[in-house]
Amino acid sequence: MKVCISLGGSVIVPGKVNIKFLREFRKVILSNEQHKYKIVVGGGKVAREYMSALDSFGVSKEEQHMLGVKITKVNAYLVAKILGFKYAAEVPPQKVARIKGNTVSAGWKPGFTTDVDTALVAKYWKADFVINVTNVKGVYDKDPRRYKNAKFLPKLSYEQLIRIQGKEFKPGAHFVFDPRAVEMLKKAKIPLYVIKGTRNLERLLRGEKFIGSIIS
């Protein structure tokens, strides 16, 4: 299978570098060599904090996002070296898709989230599916942090996810998956999985039962 993974920056660096997670992630990926991988790494909380710092000094939104992109590249370099995969963060998603072998890439340019970069890589690479490894269980019908009665959705359509999240985009904003990226996957007919943790990732890669959401 051709597996495209969107790896959230906040999973890698929730406050400091999460060595435990990276060790588990490395073990899962390298023990499932039956798949081919294109991994796109995000900036997460660290990127948002740096962007917020620039914002407090009145620096333009484009420059803020440029700094966020640089943080994604730092995270991608870390993951690439840990896995022994090709570091491919200096070329656009279309070229990442054409690189032979397993790769780790990052944000490409201001105005696009790494979710969009992931969707573009998946589209041009013709991935079998996309996995969003994040710090939430999956998709809910509303924000579980604000609503105690939020319902977990193990399976939903692209349209449902777009309705839940809305279509407005803002660099550094929190989304389960960028609405623009969801639209791209919808058009390309590529399923999206949203999961938390390496245990569910391994189960998914092995075709076993896992906890998470599938959008198709």
N, C-alpha and C positions, 0 to 999 in steps of 0.2 A: 504494500500500500504506500501511496505518496501522502505523507502526513505533514501538514503545515501547522506549526504550533505558535500561538501568540502567548508569549511568556511575560506576565505582568511584572513591571519593575518593582512594585511594592511587595511582591512575593520574594524577589531576590534580596531586596534591601528594605525590610519593613521599618528599620531604624538604624540597624547596622547590617553588614553583609550576613545573610542567613546561611552559614556554612552547612548546617544540618540539612536544610532543604536542598542545597546544591549537591551535596553528596548523594542524597536519595534520588534526585532528578537524574544525575549522571548514571547511577546504577540502573535506573528504569530504562533510560534511553539506550544505553550500551548493551543491555541484556535483551533488548527487543530489536535486534539487527535485521529482522525480516522486513522492516519498514525502511523507507527512505525519508529523510527529514529536511525540512526548511523551517528553521526556528527564527522568529522575529521577536526581539526583546524590547520592552517598553522602559519608560523612565520612572514611572510611578511617583510615589510621595516625594522622593528626592528632587525629581525634575520639577514638580509643582512648587516645592519650597524655593528652589532657585528662581523660578519664574516669578513667584510672588515677591521675592526680594528685589528683582529688577522693576517690577510693577510699582513698588513703594517709592522708587526713585524716578518714576515717570518715564521709564524706558519703553519704547514702542512694543506693541503686542508681537510684531514680527520678530523683533530681537529677543523677546522673551521666549518665544517658541523655538528660535534658533538655539538658544542655550539648552532648552529642553531636549532638542534633537541630539545635541552633543552628549548629554547625560545618557541617552539611550545607547549611544555608541560605546560609551565606557562600560555599561552593563553588558552589551553584546560581546565586547572583547573578553570580558571576564568569563562569560559562558562558553564562548568559542574555545578558549584555552583549556577550560576544565574538561570539555567534551572531546577536544582534539579535532573539532570540525573546522571547516574553512571560515575565516572571518570575512564577511561580505557586506560590511556596512558602508562602504564607500562608493557603492554603485546603486542605481535606481532599481526598484522592485522587478522591472521587466528583465534586467540583466541578471539579477539574483536567480530568477527562475531558470535561466539558461546555463547557470554554472553547474557542472557535473559534480556529483557527490553531495554529502550533507553540508549544510551551511548554517551560519548564524548571522543574521543581519539586524538592522535597527531602523530608527526613523530616518527618512530621506531628506525632507525639506519642510520648512515652516508651512503651516496650514493643513497638514495631514497628520493624523494620529498614526501610531504604529498598528492600530487595528486596520486602518485603510491600507497601509503598506502590506500587512499580512494578507488581506483580501486580494490585493493586486498580485502578490507572489503566487497565491493559491490559484488565481484565475489563469495567469500566464503559464504556470507550471502544470496546470490541470490536475490539481490535488484531488485526492479522493474525499478528504474531509479536512476541516480546520478544528483545532482544539484550542480553546482559550483557557489557559491555566491561570487562575486568579485566586483571590483570597475570600471568595464567597462560594457558598454551596452550589449555586446555580442561579436560575432566573426565578423571580417572584412576581406576582401580579402587581405589587407595589413595594416600595422601599421597606424592607423588614426592620431597618434601624429606626424607622419612624412609626410603623404600624405593626402592632402585635398580632393582628389578624391577617397579616400578609400570607398569601398562599403560595407554596412552592410549586413550580411548574416543571415536571420532568420532561414534558414534550410540548412543543408549541410551534407555530408557524412563523415565518419571517415577518408577516404582517402583524401578528400579535406582539412580537418583540418591539417592532417599530412603534406600535400604539402605546405600549407600556413606557417606553423610553422617551417618546417624542422625537421630533426631527431636528431640533435646534442643536447646533454644534458650537462649542467654544473650546479653544485650546486649553488643556489642563483640566477639563471637566470630567466628572465621573460618569461612565457609562458601563453597562454590562459589556457592550460591544458597540463601537461607533455606528450610529444609524446609517451613515454613508457606506460603511463597510458591509453592513447587513444587506443593504440594497444590492451591492456588488455580488455578494455570495448568492443572493436570491436569483439574480439574472444568470449567474454562472451555474446555478443548481448544485451548489456545493454545501453539504450539511455542516452545521456549526455545533460543536459541543462546548458547553461551559461547565468546568469542573473545578474542584478545590483539592489540592494536595496530590502528592505523588502516588499514593495508594490507588486513588481513583484513576489516575493517569495510566498506571500499569494495568489495571483491570480493563480499561477501555482499549488499550493497545493489544491486549491479549484476547479481546472479544468476549470478555466476561462481564457479569453484571456489575454496574458501578452506580455511584450516587452523583447526579449531575443533571443537566438539561441538554436536550438535543433540539436544535432549531432547524427545520427543513421545510 
